Amino acid sequence: MAVNRRGSSAGRVVMIIADILAVILVLWILMYLLDANRGNDLVQWVHEAANWLAGWSHDLFTFDAAWARVVAGYGLAAVVYLAIGHFVANQLSRR
């Protein structure tokens, strides 16, 4: 029984971390689309965190419109973090 608790706790932590990463990425997409003030400290922090998290997918797409590149690149990263995080969490919870 203790193994299941440990497994489900570890799975819950992994899922929460994946959710937080996805929220940061989606938050940047929204801030970009709503033209948030880039001089604001919170906006800068979210942008830097999102750039770091989506470094691998940042300019993966070459749409003409900048907003489409942002949505596709950062959105893809958010979906990947959610998918992998929830898959790993599910596997840990089964143990």
N, C-alpha and C positions, 0 to 999 in steps of 0.2 A: 504494500500500500504506500509506503514512503517513497518508493521509486516513482509511482504515478504522480504524487504531489510534486516531487522535484521536476519531473518531466513536464508537467503542466505549468509549473511556475516558470521554468526556463522558456517554454513555448510562449507563455504570456509576455515575458520580457522581450523576446525576439519580435513578437507581433507588435508590441507597443513601440519599439524602436523603429520598425519598418513604417508604422503609421506616422510617427513624428517626422521621419525623413520625407515621406510623401506629402505631408501637410506643408512642410517648408517649401517644397517644390511647387505645389499648387498655389501657395500663398504668393510666391514670386510671380507666377503666371498671372494671377489676379492683379497684383500690384503693377505689373508691366502693362496689362491691358487697360487698367484704370488710370494709367499715367501718374503713378505715385511720385511724390517729390523725392528725387534721388539724393537730395541733400539731407534728408532726414536720417537719423542714426539707425532707426529700426529698419527702414527700407534698405539702407546700405548693408546692414547685417544679413538680412534675408537674401539680398542679391548675392553677397559673397558666399553665403552658405549654399545657396542653390547652385552657383557656379561650380563650387567644389564638388557637390553631390552629383551634378550632371556633367562633369568634365568629360566623361566618355561619350555623352550623347549630345553635347551642346550644339555643335554645328554639323550634326549628322545629316540634316535635311537642307536642301537648297531651294526652298520656296522663295519666290520673288518678294513676298510681303514679310517684313520683319516679324510681325505678330504671329504669323503662321510658323516661322522657324522657332520662335520662343515656345509656342504652345506644343508643337510637335517634339522638339528636343527635350524640354523640361518635363512635358507630359509623359513621354516615353520613359524617362528615368523614374518618374513617380510610379508608373504602372509596374515597371520591373522591380523596384524596391518592394512594392506591395505584394506582388506575385511571389517573389523569392522569400520574402519575410514570412508571409502566411504559409507558404509551403513548408519552410523549415520549422515554423511554430507547430504546424500540424504534425510533422514527423516527430518532434520532441514530445508532444503531448501524447502520442501513441505509446511511448516507452513507459 
